[in-house]
Amino acid sequence: MSCVACFTAVLGISLCVMMLQFFRLPNLRLSALLLGVLVVYDVFWVFFSSSVFSSNVMVAVATKVADNPVAMVADKLNIPGVPKTRPSLSIPGKLIFPSSVHNGHFSMLGLGDIILPGLLLCFAMRYDHMLVRATMATDQISLACSRWSYFQVSILGYALGLILAAVAAEVFSAPQPALLYLVPCTLIPFVVKATIQGDLKSLWDGPFDQQTKHSVVVVV
């Protein structure tokens, strides 16, 4: 992998971190609705867009090299001295991983496949932090929460979803909508744990109303 590709990957990861710090989901209801709609969106553009638009739109957009904006402006303004051969622009919109099975092939993971499930992971981490603060305030110890937190359950599900998406891409040798694997593997364990511990209603309605009333929260 070239230095430019590594630098682009670092920019992409930095963008993901910034977005996860900036946006927050207020409750599980909005989280489930948002992720569910985006799974349908992802599945359509990967599996069914070719039958509507005669080409796989998602793959075409993900693999297309962006035009150099400086060269485009120079062409529009007829600025002399601009070389005919211009360097292409690599936009940090995806992470690229070499295939372990097919030499010379690469797997792509869009930044949206990191940010969108990451919103749920951040939601889980915030709720875990709230539980810890409540436990310290009441001098109580919750054994269930100390063993497996919501964030731990969700991050393990996310890792499983990544593995399933990678295996499916290698087995079928075709692009896969990553959210189809990431969202169920992340959301279902979270909901199961919330149901077992009796936190589902609080999470569904929004557990942070009182804790965040004096802070600025950006909601999508």
Contacts in CASP RR format, 6 or more apart in sequence:
PFRMAT RR
TARGET T0000
AUTHOR 0000-0000-0000
METHOD contacts of the structure
MODEL  1
MSCVACFTAVLGISLCVMMLQFFRLPNLRLSALLLGVLVVYDVFWVFFSS
SVFSSNVMVAVATKVADNPVAMVADKLNIPGVPKTRPSLSIPGKLIFPSS
VHNGHFSMLGLGDIILPGLLLCFAMRYDHMLVRATMATDQISLACSRWSY
FQVSILGYALGLILAAVAAEVFSAPQPALLYLVPCTLIPFVVKATIQGDL
KSLWDGPFDQQTKHSVVVVV
1 96 0 8 1.000
1 98 0 8 1.000
4 90 0 8 1.000
5 90 0 8 1.000
5 96 0 8 1.000
8 90 0 8 1.000
8 91 0 8 1.000
8 92 0 8 1.000
9 92 0 8 1.000
9 95 0 8 1.000
9 96 0 8 1.000
11 92 0 8 1.000
12 92 0 8 1.000
12 93 0 8 1.000
12 95 0 8 1.000
12 111 0 8 1.000
13 95 0 8 1.000
15 92 0 8 1.000
15 93 0 8 1.000
15 111 0 8 1.000
16 111 0 8 1.000
16 112 0 8 1.000
16 114 0 8 1.000
16 115 0 8 1.000
19 115 0 8 1.000
20 115 0 8 1.000
20 118 0 8 1.000
20 119 0 8 1.000
20 122 0 8 1.000
22 218 0 8 1.000
23 119 0 8 1.000
23 218 0 8 1.000
23 219 0 8 1.000
23 220 0 8 1.000
24 119 0 8 1.000
24 122 0 8 1.000
24 123 0 8 1.000
24 126 0 8 1.000
24 217 0 8 1.000
24 218 0 8 1.000
24 219 0 8 1.000
25 31 0 8 1.000
25 34 0 8 1.000
25 119 0 8 1.000
25 120 0 8 1.000
25 122 0 8 1.000
25 123 0 8 1.000
25 219 0 8 1.000
25 220 0 8 1.000
26 206 0 8 1.000
26 208 0 8 1.000
26 217 0 8 1.000
26 219 0 8 1.000
27 203 0 8 1.000
27 204 0 8 1.000
27 205 0 8 1.000
27 206 0 8 1.000
27 207 0 8 1.000
27 208 0 8 1.000
28 123 0 8 1.000
28 190 0 8 1.000
28 191 0 8 1.000
28 194 0 8 1.000
28 200 0 8 1.000
28 203 0 8 1.000
28 204 0 8 1.000
28 206 0 8 1.000
29 204 0 8 1.000
29 205 0 8 1.000
29 206 0 8 1.000
30 219 0 8 1.000
31 119 0 8 1.000
31 120 0 8 1.000
31 123 0 8 1.000
31 187 0 8 1.000
32 187 0 8 1.000
32 191 0 8 1.000
34 116 0 8 1.000
34 119 0 8 1.000
34 220 0 8 1.000
35 116 0 8 1.000
35 117 0 8 1.000
35 120 0 8 1.000
35 179 0 8 1.000
35 183 0 8 1.000
35 187 0 8 1.000
36 183 0 8 1.000
38 116 0 8 1.000
38 179 0 8 1.000
38 183 0 8 1.000
39 177 0 8 1.000
39 179 0 8 1.000
39 180 0 8 1.000
39 183 0 8 1.000
42 58 0 8 1.000
42 177 0 8 1.000
42 178 0 8 1.000
42 179 0 8 1.000
42 180 0 8 1.000
43 177 0 8 1.000
43 179 0 8 1.000
43 180 0 8 1.000
45 56 0 8 1.000
45 57 0 8 1.000
45 58 0 8 1.000
45 177 0 8 1.000
46 56 0 8 1.000
46 58 0 8 1.000
46 59 0 8 1.000
46 175 0 8 1.000
46 176 0 8 1.000
46 177 0 8 1.000
47 177 0 8 1.000
49 55 0 8 1.000
49 56 0 8 1.000
49 57 0 8 1.000
49 58 0 8 1.000
50 56 0 8 1.000
50 57 0 8 1.000
56 175 0 8 1.000
58 175 0 8 1.000
58 177 0 8 1.000
59 175 0 8 1.000
62 94 0 8 1.000
62 108 0 8 1.000
62 110 0 8 1.000
63 108 0 8 1.000
65 88 0 8 1.000
65 89 0 8 1.000
65 90 0 8 1.000
66 88 0 8 1.000
66 89 0 8 1.000
66 90 0 8 1.000
66 91 0 8 1.000
67 88 0 8 1.000
67 89 0 8 1.000
68 86 0 8 1.000
68 87 0 8 1.000
68 88 0 8 1.000
68 89 0 8 1.000
69 89 0 8 1.000
70 86 0 8 1.000
71 82 0 8 1.000
71 86 0 8 1.000
73 79 0 8 1.000
74 82 0 8 1.000
75 82 0 8 1.000
92 111 0 8 1.000
93 110 0 8 1.000
93 111 0 8 1.000
94 108 0 8 1.000
94 109 0 8 1.000
94 110 0 8 1.000
94 111 0 8 1.000
95 108 0 8 1.000
95 109 0 8 1.000
95 110 0 8 1.000
95 111 0 8 1.000
95 114 0 8 1.000
96 106 0 8 1.000
96 107 0 8 1.000
96 108 0 8 1.000
97 106 0 8 1.000
97 107 0 8 1.000
97 108 0 8 1.000
97 109 0 8 1.000
98 104 0 8 1.000
98 105 0 8 1.000
98 106 0 8 1.000
98 107 0 8 1.000
99 105 0 8 1.000
99 106 0 8 1.000
99 107 0 8 1.000
99 170 0 8 1.000
100 170 0 8 1.000
101 170 0 8 1.000
102 170 0 8 1.000
102 173 0 8 1.000
107 166 0 8 1.000
107 169 0 8 1.000
109 162 0 8 1.000
109 178 0 8 1.000
110 178 0 8 1.000
113 178 0 8 1.000
113 179 0 8 1.000
113 182 0 8 1.000
116 179 0 8 1.000
116 183 0 8 1.000
117 158 0 8 1.000
117 179 0 8 1.000
117 182 0 8 1.000
117 183 0 8 1.000
117 186 0 8 1.000
118 158 0 8 1.000
119 220 0 8 1.000
120 154 0 8 1.000
120 186 0 8 1.000
120 187 0 8 1.000
120 190 0 8 1.000
121 151 0 8 1.000
121 154 0 8 1.000
121 155 0 8 1.000
121 158 0 8 1.000
121 186 0 8 1.000
124 149 0 8 1.000
124 150 0 8 1.000
124 151 0 8 1.000
124 153 0 8 1.000
124 154 0 8 1.000
124 190 0 8 1.000
125 150 0 8 1.000
125 151 0 8 1.000
126 208 0 8 1.000
127 150 0 8 1.000
127 199 0 8 1.000
127 203 0 8 1.000
127 207 0 8 1.000
127 208 0 8 1.000
128 145 0 8 1.000
128 149 0 8 1.000
128 150 0 8 1.000
128 151 0 8 1.000
130 207 0 8 1.000
130 208 0 8 1.000
130 211 0 8 1.000
131 142 0 8 1.000
131 145 0 8 1.000
132 145 0 8 1.000
135 141 0 8 1.000
135 142 0 8 1.000
135 145 0 8 1.000
144 196 0 8 1.000
144 197 0 8 1.000
145 197 0 8 1.000
148 193 0 8 1.000
150 190 0 8 1.000
150 193 0 8 1.000
150 194 0 8 1.000
153 189 0 8 1.000
153 190 0 8 1.000
153 193 0 8 1.000
154 186 0 8 1.000
154 189 0 8 1.000
154 190 0 8 1.000
156 189 0 8 1.000
157 185 0 8 1.000
157 186 0 8 1.000
157 189 0 8 1.000
158 182 0 8 1.000
158 185 0 8 1.000
158 186 0 8 1.000
160 185 0 8 1.000
161 181 0 8 1.000
161 182 0 8 1.000
161 185 0 8 1.000
161 186 0 8 1.000
162 178 0 8 1.000
162 181 0 8 1.000
162 182 0 8 1.000
164 181 0 8 1.000
164 185 0 8 1.000
165 176 0 8 1.000
165 178 0 8 1.000
165 180 0 8 1.000
165 181 0 8 1.000
165 182 0 8 1.000
168 176 0 8 1.000
168 181 0 8 1.000
169 175 0 8 1.000
169 176 0 8 1.000
191 200 0 8 1.000
194 200 0 8 1.000
194 203 0 8 1.000
199 207 0 8 1.000
208 217 0 8 1.000
END
